[in-house]
Amino acid sequence: MNEKNIAEQVEKSIRKKFHRVLWSRFAKAIVTYELIQPGDKIAVCISGGKDSMLMAKLFQELKMHDKFPFELVFLVMDPGYAEENRRLIEKNAAALSVPITIFGSDIFESVTHVQKNPCYLCARMRRGYLYSKAKELGCNKIALGHHFDDVIETILMGMLYGGQVQTMMPKLHSTNFEGMELIRPMYFIREEDIKHWRDYNGLHFLRCACKFTEACEISPEEELSKRLEVKKLIAELKKTNPQVEKNIFRSVENVNLNTIISYKNDLGIHHFLDDYDR
């Protein structure tokens, strides 16, 4: 099958077979959280994995609907990929008719000898480079491909390992790049549906291109073990409670501050004893 036919098949699958679980949920997040406004120029950030490549196709579909004017830049940062990994990203982008803009950085080299939390540092640096390049290209937003499973896993990880209640927000104002905003339009999309879409279309994406998988003093599995542990926990709980994923998500939508011992915001820490006798 040639590249044109692959792109057409993928686009048809989004409109037909996966309309409810992918396209509708993508559109719902955009409307629910007001992620896009007329005149926006959005850098759709592509890592080469299944999530970001699907996000690119969903944005193209949105653009075809032409409800209001906005611009897209499909941005790929090469943090020091092995040549075969970069070629795979370029090959998939061409096959899916996604016109990518690639720029380089030395992030992998910079974190090679970092022993404590190298993955966290790498992610922070990636985001900074993406913001900077997107702003240089005239964009006011960057879009990341985090999905529903990422959100609920982050909620539980914060509780179990961080001792705090927080979530991965659907949009954020950048604190370091004035006028820039981060949006997550895949917020309602399930990972199992992304995998189904990928396999249905016979697509093969980059999985992990990090050089830590090749040689590193700290195993990448150590960095990812907590998320994998939480993922397995959710899967186990789901066997007896099919609603557990929805309930985890809803827990951060239905916070009752009258039943919270303390909470913090930009104004400081608030304890329930502060106004208990009022």
N, C-alpha and C positions, 0 to 999 in steps of 0.2 A: 504494500500500500504506500503510495507516495505521500509527501508531506501535506499537500493540499487536502487529500482524502482523510488523513489522520486528523487534521484540524477540524474538518467538517464533521467527522464522526464524533469527536469530543464535544463540539458545540451542540450537536443534535442531542447527545446524551444528557447534557445539562438542561436543555429545553424540554426534553421528553421524560426519559426514564428517571432522571434524578432531579426533576423539577421541584418536587415537594421537599426533599431532604437537603438539597444544596441551594438551588436558586432562591426558593421561597424564604429559607432561613437567612440567607445572605441579605436579601431585600428587607426582611423583618428587622435585622440588627441595624441596618442603615436608617430605617424610619424610626425605630424605637429609641435609639440613642442619638439621633440627629447627627450622623457621622459625616454627611456631605452637604455642602451648601453650594448654590450657584456661584460660579466663578472660581471654585477651588482648583488648584493644580496639585494632584496627588502623586507622590512617588510610591508606586507599588513595589515593595521590597521583596526581591526574589532570592531565596537562598539556594534554590535548585531542588528542594524537596517537594513532596507531594502537596503539602499544605499551601505553600506560596505559589506553586504553579497553578493549582486550582483557583486560588484567589485571583491570579492574573486573568484567567479565562472568565471568571465571574464579573470582574470589572469590565472586561471587553463586552460582555453581554449587556451589562448595565449601560455602557456607553451607546450601544446600538438602540436602546429604548429611547434615548434622546429626550428625557423628561425635562432636563434643564442643562445649561452649559457647564461643563467642567472638563479639565484636561488630565491626561494620564502620562506618567513616565514610568516605564518598567525598569527598575533600577536593580542591578546586580553588583554587589561588592565582592571582589576577589581578594580575600584576606591572605592569600598565599596558597591557593589550591594546587594540588598535584595536577599536571597537565591533563591527564585523562579525566579528572573530575571537572575541570573547566570545559573541556570539549563536550562532556555529557550535558552540561547545562546549556551550552550553545546549541547542541544538537536538538535537545528537547524544545528549546525556545523556538527554533526554526520550524520544527515539526508541528508545533502548536500555534504557529503564526503569532508569536508574541515578540514584538520588536524591542529587544532588551538594549539597555545602555549599561555597559560594563566599565567599572573603574577599579583600580587596584589599591591595596594597602599592605602594610607589613605586620598585620595583627598577629598572625600565627608565629612569626619570628619574635615578636615582642613578648609573647607570653610563654614561649617554649620552656624557659627555665623557672617559671613561677610555680612553686610547689603548693601553695595554699590557694584554693578556689580559683584555679586557672580558667575554668569554664565560665564562672561568674564574671571574671575580669574580661574575658574574651567577648562575652555578650554585651557588657557595658561599652567596650571600645567599639564594637560593631555598630551599636546604635548611634554613638557619637559621630562616627564616620558617615553613616547614612543620613543623619540630620544635616550634617555639614554639606554633603554633596547635593542633597535634595534642595537645600536653601540656595546653593550656588546655581542650581538649575531653575530657580524661580518657583519652587513648590512651597506650599504653606502647610502641607500635611504629608506624613509618611504612614503607609498602611502595612501592618504586620499580620502574618497568617496564623496567629494563635486561635485555636478552636475551643469548643465547649469543654472538651476533656482537659485541656490545659488549664482552663479556668477553675474547674472543680478540684483538680489535683492541687492547684496552687492554694486554694482555700484550706484544704486538709493539711497540706504541708506546713502552712503557717501555724495552724493550731497544734499539730503533733510535734513539730520540730522547732518552731519559732516562738511558741507560747503567745501567739497573737491572732486576732481575727482580722483578716484583710483579704482582698481579692485582687485579681488581675482586671483592671478597669477597662471598659470598652473604649474609652478615649481619655487622653491626658494632654494638658498643656505642657510643653517643654519648659523646664526651668533654666536650661542653659542656652537655648536657641530661641530668641524672642520672635514671636509671631508664628512659631511652628507648633504643630499638634500631631500626636500619635493616635491613630484609629485602628480598631480591630474588628473589621466587618465579618469575620468568620465566627464571631462570638457564640452563635447559636448552632453551629454545624458540628455534628458528631464525627469523631475520628473514624469510626467504623464505616460511616457513609463515604468518607473521603477515600478510604482503602478500597471500598467496593467500586467506586467510580474509577479509580486507578486501574484495578484489575479487570474491570469490565472492558476498558478501552485498551488493555494490553500495554500500559505505559510503565516505564521503568525510570525512576527518578533517583537522584542522589540521596543517600541515606545519611551517613555521617562522613564528612570530608575532613574532619579535624585531624591535624597531625599528631595529636595525642594518642590516636588509635594506632599510630605506627611506632612511636617511641616516646615514652614520657616516664618521669620518675613517679608520677602518680597516675594510677589507672583511671581512665575516663569512667569506668563502671562505678568507681567510688563516688564520683561526682553525681552520677545519674541514679545511684542506688536508691536514694530516698524517694525520688519521683516514681521509680519502678515499683518500689514497695507500696507506695500509696495507690498506684494503678492496680496492683494485684489486690490490695485491700478492698477497693471499690468493687472490683469484679467479684470478689468473694461475697461481699455484702449484697450485691445485686441478685445473687442466687436465691436469697430468701426475701429480699425486698426489691422488686423491680423498679420502684420509684426512688431508690436511694440517690441516683445521680441528680434527678430533678430537685429532690429535697435538699441536697447539699447546695445547689445553686440558689434555691429560694431562701436558704438560711441567711444569706447576706442581702436579700431584698426585704426581709421581714424582721429586721433588728428592732427590738423594743428597748429603747434606752432606759425605761423605767425598771428593767430587770437586769441591767448591766452594772457590775460593781464599779467599774471605771472605764472611761474611754478618753481618747485624745483627739484633738483636731488642731488647726492652726493657732487657736487661742490658748492651747495648753491642755493639761490633764484635768479631767472632771471626775470627781469621786462621788458616789451616791450619798455619802455622809455630808457633803457640802451643803445640801439643802434638805436633808432628811427630816428635820423637825419644823420645816417651814409650812 
